[in-house]
Amino acid sequence: MPLNAVSSGPPAQPRFFLRQIPVFGDRILAPMDGVSDWPFRSVCRSFGSAMSYTAFVAAHDVLAGRPLAYRALHFSEDERPVVFQIFDDSEERLLEAALRLQELSPDAIDINMGCSARCVSGRGAGAGLLRDPLKIGRIMARLSSSLEVPVSAKIRLGWDEAERNYLLVARAIEENGAALLAVHGRTRAQGYSGEADWEAIAEIKARAGIPVLGNGDIRTHDEAARRLMESGCDAVLIGRAAMGNPWIFGSRPRSAASRGELGQVIEDHLRRMLTYHGETEGILAFRKHLTRYIEGRGIPPERRTLLLTESEPDGVRRQLASLGLGASGEVERRSAAPAELRPALAV
Ligand SMILES: Cc1cc2nc3c(=O)[nH]c(=O)nc-3n(C[C@H](O)[C@H](O)[C@H](O)COP(=O)(O)O)c2cc1C
């Protein structure tokens, strides 16, 4: 079989619908600022991640026409369904930004109601919105009645242990026109500590009339299957554990991949990073992925340091080859053909 051949198609039946858009598959790469750029999203999508969420973009950056914000929203057609995620504390700015972004033809627009970072939640955006379910209701109502594309939201369980108001928030979101709800099973106060509460996620799913995506702490292929079954969610979002492991979206675990296949995936991802970010930034931004790809491969610490400080793409390739991780394997994926990025977005 030639490299980059399409060897396994998507599941025949849609798992759920994003309003009328069928979504094939039940594992989806979670939005991650600084991580889920076009290269990583498209690699994960080619392994079977069922749709693509961009990382969040500030509504005021969209309205100010900041090129970096628009750059984060670049996508390729083969990623569809594509969901643009935005955040802000202002109802007006969220609506204006969403109207503007709709012109760029995403399949849906998602409002971030989960970011716990102080600079976001502290000013009432991201998870800061969870403290005001009435405002959430107004935002969803205005966006869903003004936009043609579906609107969705990604939430946490509440502001803190004393304010776990997720059932109220989920209802405000659904009753005001959302087409989809994603839930990270922690409160804002937890940040990333403790464990995601999947019973709360299941509770939301049991009461919801719209698709619910569960999220938090899925580390393995089998765990994803278990969480899906136990929570009844329509799909799961997988974030941190997908780094270095896009196999988590496919039908075989990463441990089944040969060194050659791993090398091929690394090369493909690297190539996309260089295309998207340019050589200098691409190599730097790739290091956080590379470090995860090579985990557990028995690479001596000094060789690892050399590899992760290499600044030339060909140097990285040479070192990988000498470690037996050269690009030489076959990859079983939905579609691994490099895709054209949508042209520079109008600002
Ligand atoms: C580096 C990083 C960046 C993130 N950026 C976003 C973001 O832009 N939008 C969002 O909704 N969530 C963001 N998240 C949260 C993830 O989508 C997800 O909810 C969280 O990591 C829990 O899932 P996990 O345990 O599978 O990683 C981010 C998480 C990380 C680690």
The ligand as a Gaussian input file, in Angstrom:
#p B3LYP/6-31G(d) Opt

LIG

0 1
 C       -2.786000      24.005000      26.447000
 C       -4.282000      24.004000      26.536000
 C       -5.012000      24.941000      25.835000
 C       -6.413000      24.939000      25.904000
 N       -7.117000      25.840000      25.151000
 C       -8.480000      25.764000      25.108000
 C       -9.234000      26.581000      24.210000
 O       -8.690000      27.387000      23.433000
 N      -10.583000      26.445000      24.233000
 C      -11.230000      25.548000      25.070000
 O      -12.451000      25.453000      25.040000
 N      -10.525000      24.763000      25.905000
 C       -9.178000      24.827000      25.915000
 N       -8.478000      23.973000      26.708000
 C       -9.213000      22.943000      27.506000
 C       -9.357000      21.644000      26.704000
 O      -10.183000      21.819000      25.583000
 C       -9.954000      20.540000      27.584000
 O      -11.201000      20.971000      28.028000
 C       -9.093000      20.182000      28.788000
 O       -7.721000      20.076000      28.424000
 C       -9.538000      18.866000      29.434000
 O       -9.459000      17.824000      28.508000
 P       -8.233000      16.728000      28.569000
 O       -8.192000      16.181000      29.955000
 O       -8.600000      15.708000      27.528000
 O       -6.979000      17.478000      28.234000
 C       -7.090000      23.980000      26.684000
 C       -6.338000      23.036000      27.390000
 C       -4.964000      23.030000      27.321000
 C       -4.191000      21.982000      28.080000

